[in-house]
């Protein structure tokens, strides 16, 4: 289980680094724009994003959509790197004990 935890953390760190690099390259080219998680999801499969929004808004918790939307607007590296660091450090500390 610790190995899975560590690999998941490393994967999140790699994805976060790739998103930060993509954002940096976009900025260097002269277009200062953030790469949000919602944009990535929309580019991969727009219909699933719209379906997820409808599921949340029409379901039992419509009040939950605004916080989720706030997360989808945030820069993707900011949502991927911190959990990756926490997972890597937590798994590393447990394996030493």
C-alpha positions in Angstrom: 0.0 0.0 0.0 2.9 2.4 0.8 4.3 1.7 -2.7 1.0 2.6 -4.3 0.8 5.8 -2.2 4.3 6.8 -3.2 3.8 6.1 -6.9 0.5 8.1 -6.8 2.4 11.0 -5.2 5.2 10.8 -7.8 2.6 10.7 -10.6 0.8 13.8 -9.2 4.2 15.6 -9.0 5.0 14.7 -12.6 1.6 15.9 -13.8 1.9 19.1 -11.8 5.4 19.7 -13.2 4.2 19.2 -16.7 1.3 21.6 -16.2 3.6 24.2 -14.7 6.0 23.8 -17.6 3.2 24.1 -20.1 2.0 27.3 -18.4 5.6 28.7 -18.3 6.1 28.0 -22.0 2.8 29.7 -22.8 3.9 32.7 -20.8 7.3 32.8 -22.5 5.5 32.8 -25.9 3.7 36.0 -24.9 0.3 34.7 -23.8 0.0 35.0 -20.1 -2.7 32.5 -19.3 -3.2 29.9 -16.6 -3.8 26.3 -17.5 -6.7 25.3 -15.3 -7.9 21.8 -14.5 -11.3 22.7 -16.1 -9.5 23.6 -19.4 -7.6 20.3 -19.4 -10.8 18.4 -18.7 -12.7 20.3 -21.4 -10.0 19.6 -24.0 -10.0 15.9 -23.1 -13.7 15.3 -23.0 -16.1 18.3 -23.0 -19.2 16.2 -22.7 -18.2 14.6 -19.5 -17.5 17.9 -17.9 -20.9 19.2 -18.9 -22.5 15.9 -17.7 -20.6 16.2 -14.4 -21.9 19.7 -13.9 -25.5 18.6 -14.6 -25.1 15.6 -12.2 -24.0 17.9 -9.4 -26.5 20.7 -10.1 -29.5 18.5 -10.6 -28.5 16.0 -7.9 -29.0 16.1 -4.2 -26.3 18.7 -3.6 -26.6 21.7 -6.0 -24.8 23.9 -3.5 -21.7 21.9 -4.2 -21.1 23.1 -7.7 -19.7 26.6 -6.9 -16.8 25.2 -4.8 -16.1 22.6 -7.5 -16.1 25.3 -10.1 -13.6 27.3 -8.0 -11.3 24.3 -8.1 -11.8 23.8 -11.8 -10.7 27.4 -12.4 -7.6 27.2 -10.3 -4.2 26.6 -11.9 -3.7 22.9 -12.4 -0.2 22.7 -11.0 -1.5 24.3 -7.8 -4.0 21.4 -7.4 -1.6 18.6 -8.3 1.7 19.5 -6.7 0.7 19.9 -3.0 -1.2 16.6 -2.7 1.7 14.9 -4.5 4.2 16.3 -2.0 2.0 15.2 0.9 1.6 11.7 -0.5 5.3 11.3 -1.2 6.4 12.7 2.2 3.7 10.7 4.1 4.7 7.4 2.5 8.4 8.2 2.9 8.0 8.9 6.6 6.0 5.8 7.3 8.5 3.6 5.5 11.3 4.8 7.8 9.5 4.0 11.0 
